[in-house]
């Protein structure tokens, strides 16, 4: 799931506490999972901005040791973006390295 966040309350609802200055910035969060074993991490292979879209190639790496049982959780990557870069209707797409879609959204 990819989420565009414009206020502190929405960011905290995702369980993320980050120093986003929402008067001058917004956040884009890539959530993956859920997992019930510890140690998963997101790998961002590339980020390519274009005029009308923003393309991210990402995947999750499982723990090398198999991990430990844990409460369900989601991994995330957070981008803090200046409001000057906000483009209504910009298409954000996330694909895996094999170019298969993971998730997408448009800036509202």
C-alpha positions in Angstrom: 0.0 0.0 0.0 1.2 3.5 -0.7 -0.2 6.3 1.4 0.1 10.1 0.9 0.0 11.7 4.4 -0.8 15.4 4.9 -1.1 15.6 8.8 0.5 14.3 12.0 -2.7 12.4 13.1 -2.7 10.3 9.8 1.0 9.5 10.2 0.6 8.4 13.8 -2.4 6.2 12.8 0.0 4.3 10.7 2.2 3.8 13.8 4.9 6.1 12.4 6.5 8.9 14.4 8.7 11.1 12.2 9.7 14.8 12.1 7.5 15.9 9.2 6.8 19.6 9.1 3.4 19.4 7.5 3.2 23.2 6.8 6.1 22.8 4.4 6.1 19.1 3.6 4.1 16.0 3.1 4.9 12.3 3.5 4.6 9.4 1.2 4.7 6.0 2.9 5.2 2.6 1.3 3.8 -0.1 3.5 4.5 -3.8 2.8 3.5 -6.9 4.7 2.0 -7.9 7.1 4.5 -10.3 8.6 4.4 -12.5 11.7 8.1 -13.2 11.8 10.8 -10.6 12.7 13.5 -9.3 10.4 11.8 -8.4 7.2 13.1 -5.2 5.5 12.3 -3.2 2.5 14.8 -2.7 -0.3 14.3 0.3 -2.7 16.1 -0.6 -5.9 15.4 2.6 -7.8 13.3 5.7 -7.8 12.5 7.4 -11.1 10.5 10.6 -11.3 8.9 11.6 -14.6 6.7 14.5 -15.6 3.4 12.6 -15.0 4.4 9.7 -12.7 6.8 8.6 -10.0 8.1 5.0 -10.3 9.6 3.1 -7.4 11.1 -0.4 -7.8 11.0 -2.1 -4.4 10.8 -5.5 -2.7 11.0 -7.0 0.8 13.9 -9.2 1.9 13.1 -12.0 4.4 15.3 -12.4 7.4 18.4 -14.5 6.6 18.0 -16.6 9.8 14.2 -17.1 9.3 13.3 -14.6 12.0 11.5 -15.1 15.2 7.8 -15.2 15.8 6.4 -11.7 16.4 3.2 -9.7 16.5 2.0 -8.8 13.0 3.7 -5.8 11.6 4.3 -4.0 8.3 7.6 -2.7 7.0 7.6 0.8 5.7 9.7 3.4 3.8 8.9 7.0 4.5 9.7 9.8 2.0 9.4 13.4 3.3 8.7 15.7 0.3 8.5 19.5 0.1 5.1 20.8 -0.7 6.6 22.6 -3.7 7.0 19.1 -5.3 3.3 18.3 -4.9 1.5 17.8 -8.2 -2.2 17.0 -8.1 -2.9 13.9 -10.1 0.7 12.7 -10.2 0.7 8.9 -10.5 2.9 7.0 -8.0 3.5 3.4 -8.9 5.5 0.7 -7.1 6.7 -2.4 -8.9 9.0 -5.3 -8.0 12.3 -5.9 -9.8 10.4 -8.1 -12.3 8.3 -5.1 -13.2 5.1 -6.6 -11.7 2.9 -4.0 -10.0 2.8 -3.9 -6.2 0.6 -0.8 -5.6 -0.2 2.6 -7.1 -2.0 5.8 -6.2 -2.5 9.3 -7.5 -1.9 12.5 -5.6 -5.3 13.8 -4.6 
